[in-house]
Amino acid sequence: MANLHPVPAPLLREARLRLLSGDDLSLGRVDERVARSWRRSLAAGLAPSHNSRHAEHLSGGELRQALACNRDLINHSQPVMEYLFEQVRHSHSMVVLADRHGTLMHTLGDADFLGKAERVALQAGANWHEAQRGTNAIGTALAESCGIEIHGPEHYLERNDFLTCAASPIASATGELLGILDISGDQRSHHPHTLGLVNTAARMIENRLFTTSCQQQTRLHLHPQAHGIGTLAEGIVALSEDGWIMGANRQALKLLGLQREDIGATPLARVLDTRFEALLLRAHQQPQQPLCLHRRDGSPIHAQLYNPPGRSPARPLTLRAHPAPHEGRSAPSTPSEVQDALQQLDTGDHAWRAAADKARRVAGKPIPVLLLGESGVGKELFARALHDSSPRRHRPFVAINCAALPEQLIEAELFGYSAGAFTGARKEGRPGRLREADGGTLFLDEIGDMPLALQTRLLRVLQERQVSPLGGGEAVAVDFALVCATHQPLREAAEAGRFRADLYYRLNGLSLQLPPLRARSDFAALTDKLLLELSGEPRLHLAPELQARLAAYDWPGNLRQYASVLRTAIAMLDPDEHCIDWPHLGDDLRELLQRAAAPWAGGSDSAATTPPAAAVGTPPSGEQKLADISRAAIQQAIQQHQGNLSAAARQLGISRQTLYRRMGA
Ligand SMILES: Nc1ncnc2c1ncn2[C@@H]1O[C@H](COP(=O)(O)OP(=O)(O)OP(=O)(O)O)[C@@H](O)[C@H]1O
């Protein structure tokens, strides 16, 4: 019964009859799902007084065939059904399994009730689809795709009024409906917990089917609490080799905020704050322990990774732009393919991700993007990924560094020239890079360094959407997406008259600030990604103390500098070495790091565990005591997270920058 306050049986019977005579209004008090089902039953040509004599019932041969088709479902359901039957024995009830068409496959019941049930064809081979037998828990759970209880005269056919039935759908790992589990009984023995019991049993069957059907895939078992993993309440996802969610049970969908349609079209990194390669690596490093991850909203979730037998836990991966089409399911839709290039650069920093999320919204729209950020933060990589994420990705990406070209050449390089336009020009002229970018994306790096005269010409091109080559010649229409980048404060330059204000506003459809490396909160994940990309060796990692020092360094050259440091360190490793430590660094950087870390003398194990100023001697002032407690808590958190400062900061509820400041305090 779906209503909290059940409608009395006589009223239900009356409403059912009125529906037949075209009175829809009397359904007002009937549960919405039941009312919908009654209307469907009516539309199928059934009347409440119908005896369902003509309802489908499989012959012996047909039933054998149906049983063979549903072998996995039946095999996994049988033990659960037996357990369930133990719970309801002697309550004039039976446990029923139906396939996805509503045909009963298997029943277990009290002998005294089975006789009654047979009279209404609650037996293997009978079809209980709504179109055959009107509203009933099995048929209505199929139609509504949810667990439901149908009690007494909520059944559409009067002859089923003596029943009370609770049914729950069983779905596959990819979310397809496989069948229905049901408990049917005499309505006088109705129990309020029956639907809960059936729902729980259906989840047990789903999880058993999940682990069997996905045994060749990497699985991630999830729960908000570490101890919830392995229980019925856990979420399970199956992952492709490049980290796309190819299967998910109901709980996982709920925990990750996904819909059934997202299965096969969502990379794990879109819902969890980690890249797949980094996850494999961490799981390899602590195989027996659940990992603490974070969801997109920052809330923590515990996860245990299981690799299929025989697969190396963290083998190198060949990243594909999108997952292989999933069996029985169409290839992922274009939007997920399109988003992938930015996704692959996303290692979890919130500011970076916020910029990528905004950029995705303008990809493919005629809105120029202006990327701001210090040198080496990855502006060009971001621009390329944005292009690869847009509908223009099959057309050219043309990058021009305005600071690297001599002033006289930029003009020719950008706008092209006609034959004999100037001394040294090619005989046949040149179309210019703007025209090369036609249909694709033009990336103007260091736009702040563009000479004023050229700014005027560029502005004209952007306004008129056509290019006139140097030395005359016909103007040619161009169509490109424009992405510009600068490390200069361009607005100030425009205000000071060093940059044309009108061009600035034209370029600045959407400005995005990319964070410097020292402000990023994903240092550990970024390191894992860089190490994997630079070496192809998933076991490579940094010594925890070194990682903490590197994370605390302020990296004036940003990612370019850090990538170069790691590249050199990898080259210093012996063939069987996998841990990068102090000896693998250049002398200058080692000195810089040690000098920068000098105020934080917490490097040794004992210092890391002992509150430094629980000092002996003079009692500390209140302020001093607080500082000591704070420092001890920080050191303890860093140690707990094996040097991962981002994780330590998250645990303490402070930003990574605040953590650095406090470390130095
Ligand atoms: N997300 C990233 N993943 C891996 N490497 C990166 C990433 N971002 C940047 N890098 C590294 O940093 C280098 C510099 O990146 P990029 O040229 O995109 O930076 P930029 O901000 O455009 O620099 P500039 O302002 O000096 O032109 C890249 O060649 C690469 O080695």
The ligand as a Gaussian input file, in Angstrom:
#p B3LYP/6-31G(d) Opt

LIG

0 1
 N       48.184000      20.243000     -16.324000
 C       49.434000      19.984000     -16.671000
 N       49.859000      18.728000     -16.699000
 C       51.126000      18.443000     -17.025000
 N       52.054000      19.357000     -17.352000
 C       51.684000      20.627000     -17.354000
 C       50.366000      21.019000     -17.027000
 N       50.289000      22.345000     -17.128000
 C       51.514000      22.771000     -17.509000
 N       52.357000      21.748000     -17.633000
 C       53.788000      21.814000     -17.951000
 O       54.153000      23.173000     -17.944000
 C       54.653000      23.560000     -19.225000
 C       54.179000      24.958000     -19.525000
 O       52.796000      24.944000     -19.852000
 P       52.179000      26.083000     -20.783000
 O       53.091000      26.430000     -21.905000
 O       50.804000      25.675000     -21.125000
 O       52.153000      27.280000     -19.735000
 P       51.822000      28.805000     -20.002000
 O       51.060000      29.283000     -18.831000
 O       51.183000      28.957000     -21.342000
 O       53.238000      29.429000     -19.993000
 P       53.705000      30.867000     -20.647000
 O       52.851000      31.907000     -20.013000
 O       55.139000      30.946000     -20.225000
 O       53.512000      30.713000     -22.101000
 C       54.140000      22.518000     -20.181000
 O       55.013000      22.365000     -21.262000
 C       54.135000      21.288000     -19.322000
 O       55.425000      20.731000     -19.247000

